[in-house]
Amino acid sequence: MRMHSFDLVGKQAHFRKYYANNTALSFTLPPRTTMMGIVAAILGRPRDSYYRELAPENLKFGIGLLSPAKKSFHRLNLLKILGDSDFRGQKGRIQTPFELVMPIHPRKEDLIYRIYLAGDQDQLMDEIANQLKVRSNSYNLSLGVANFNAALRNTRLDMKVEERKELEEYISLSSAVLSDDVAALKLDKDKKIRIEEDLTPAAFIDDFDRELAAMHRIVYTTDGSKLCARLKVPHYRIDNAQTQEAFVLLD
């Protein structure tokens, strides 16, 4: 199985939760369905046409938050557009709550997400590698909302990764992990750590059909630290002079 990874960097994010079209809440990490959209934007796939191509059996994802993050609510003054005159705001604006994911110090820091890609289909993995190499995205990359621009950094192609099955050991993970794959967490009582668990959308039934086919319940840290866990499944490790990194895939 071949693996690539890249960092997605931006100032703020909003990954709308699936409860309703107008919910103000945001996931902290991009769900798998959002990561599918990011890869599709890199590949230049039309909207909603890639659900089957990037399904779990064809491409596996992992995700980690490398920078400390916080959430905060803001009010947006939205316009209700029914006609041309409404663009001038003559009928007033509607204040709408909106949850943002941001770095702790937005002026000095960035949000940094690390996305892992793994697959056996050489044609798909080659196309992803070529697009990441030339940095020529067909569509703009964003952190959930179109105007929350994101940049690609630290692209790693065909990584040398070792699969390990250490079910009795605690592993310091750089990525989120499925809750069902965690046997135990190891917490240091003298060290503060922020951990979240969330239920996120993972896959759609078919192309142009946004009905959910699967969900992921995941555990992850939100302060940029590693999650120390004993796992029920194998994990992947990169161990060289530049980095020591352990992660799992969500599929």
N, C-alpha and C positions, 0 to 999 in steps of 0.2 A: 504494500500500500504506500502510495506517494503522499507526501505532506508538504504544504506551503503554509506560510503565516505572514501576516502584516499587521502593522499598528494603524488604527484609525484615530486621528487626533482632531479635536475641535474645542471650542470654548463652552458650548452648552448643548444639551440634548433633550429630546422629548420623544419617548417611545410609547405612544398612546396605548393604554390598556384596552383590552378587547371587550370590556363589559358593555359599552355602548359607543355610538359614533361621537357623542359629545362629552365623553368623560374627560375630566381635567387631570386624571392621574397618569403617571408615567412609570414604566419599568425602569429600574436602574441600569440594567444591561440590555442591549438589543436582543430581542427574542430570535429564535432560529429563523422565523419567517422574515424578520427584518434583515438578518444576515444574508438570506437568500436574495433579497432585493438589492443589497449592496454588491454582491457578486454579479448579479444580473446587470446592474448598472456598469460595472467594469467590463462585462462582456458585450454590452450593447443589446441586450434582449428586450423586446417590446414588453410593455406592462402586462402582467398576469399570464405571460406565455411560457414561463420557465418553471412552474411549480413541479411538473413531472421530471424535467431535466435535472433539477437540483433537489430532488426528493432524497430522503435518508439513504436509500439503497444505492444512490449514485454519488452523493457527496456528503461527507460527514463534517460537522462543525464543532469547534470548541471556542470558548469565549472567556476572556479574563479582563478585569479592570486593574490597570497598573498604577493608576493615580488615585489619591483620596478624593472622594466625591461627596456632595451633599445635595439635598433636595430643598427647594423653596417654592412657595406659591406666589404667583404674580397675577395681576389683573390686566387683561387685554381689552382695549376699546375696539370692539368689532363692529363692522357695518353690516346691516341686513340689506342685501342687494336684490331689489326686485325690478329696478329700471335704471336707465342712464342717470337720472338725477340723484339716485341714492349714493353714487360714488362721491358726491360732495358733502355727504353727511348731514343733509338738511333735516332728516328725521331723527337725528341723534344717534348715539352709539350705544352698544350693549356691552356692559362690563362682564367679561367672562373669565373665571379662574383658570389658571394654567400652571401646571407643575413643571418646573425645570430641574434637570440634573446638571450640576455645575461643579467645577473644582472648588476646593475650599477657599482659595484666593484667586478669583477669576481674572484679575488684572495681571497676575504674575504667573499663573499656572494654566495648564491645559488638561482637558479630559483625554485619557489615553486608554483605548480599548485594544486588546490584542485578539485577533481572530485567527483561529487555526482551521485549515482546510485539509481534508484527507479523502482520497478516493483511489479506485483501481482503474478507472477509465482514462487511458492515456490521452485520448483526443481531448477530453474535457480538461484534464489537468495541464496539458500542454497549452491549451488556449488561455487558461487562467494565468499560467506562468508567463506567457508572451505578453499579455496585457499588463500584468504587474511589472514586467521588466521595462516596458517602454513608457509606462505611466500615461497611457493615452486612453482615458476613460471615455466611453461613448456618451455617458450621462454624468451630471454632476453628483458627487458623493455628499451625503449629508448624514447628520446624526438624528435621524427620525423625521424632522421637519425640513422642508425643502430649503429654507433659508438659513438653516443651521449647518453651514458649510463644514466639511471635513476634509482632511488631507491624509494621503498615504505616506507612511514612514516605515523604516526598518523592515523592508520586504525581504523574506527569506524563502528561497525556492528549493524544492527537493531536499528538505532538511535531512540530516543524518540523525535518525531518531531510534532509540532503543525501547522496545516494548518490555515492560517488567511486570511480573505478577508477584507482588510482595504483600500478601493479604494479612500478614501478621505485623507489619511495620506501619508506623505513622509516616505519611508522606506530606511534605510541604508543597501544596499545589498552587500554581500560578493561575489556575483557571477555575471556573465554576464547575460544579459536579452535580449529577442527578442525586436527589435526596435518597432514592432507593438504593443507590450504589455506595452509600456511606454506612460503614459499620459503627464508627464512633468518631467523635471529634475530640481533639486534645487542646485544652485551653490553659493558658498560663495565667494564674490568678494575680500575678504581679504586673501583667501587661494588658492594656486596653486593646480590644479588637472589636470591630463592628461587623456583624454577620447578618445577612438577610436570607430569607427563603421566599421564593415566589413561584407562582404557577404561570407559565408562559406558553404561548402558541408555538407549535413546532413544525407543522406541515399542513398543507391543504389537500383536499381530496383529488383535484385534477386541475389542469390548466383552465384559467378563466373561471374557476369555481373556488370562491373564498371560504367555503365551509371547511372548518377545521377537521383534520384527520387525526391529529395527535397533539398532546400537550406534554410539556416538560415541567416537572417540579424540581427546581434547582436551588443549590446552596452556594453562597459566595461571600466574599468580604467586600466592604465598600470603602475601606480606608487604605487601600493599596498594599496591604500586607498579604502574606500567603496563608492559605487555609490548611491547617494541619489535621489530616484525617486518615483514619484507617479504612481502606476501601474493600469492597466486595468484588471489584473488577480490576483487570490490569490497567496500568497507566503508562504513559509515554515519557521518556526522559531525554533531554539534550544535555550532554555533559562534555564540555570542551574547555579550552583555555579562556574563551570569551564569556561563557555563560553556563550556569547550572539551572536547569528549568525542568519542572515536572508538571504535566497537565493530563487531562482526560478529555475525551470526546463525548459529546452529548447524544450521539446516535448509536 
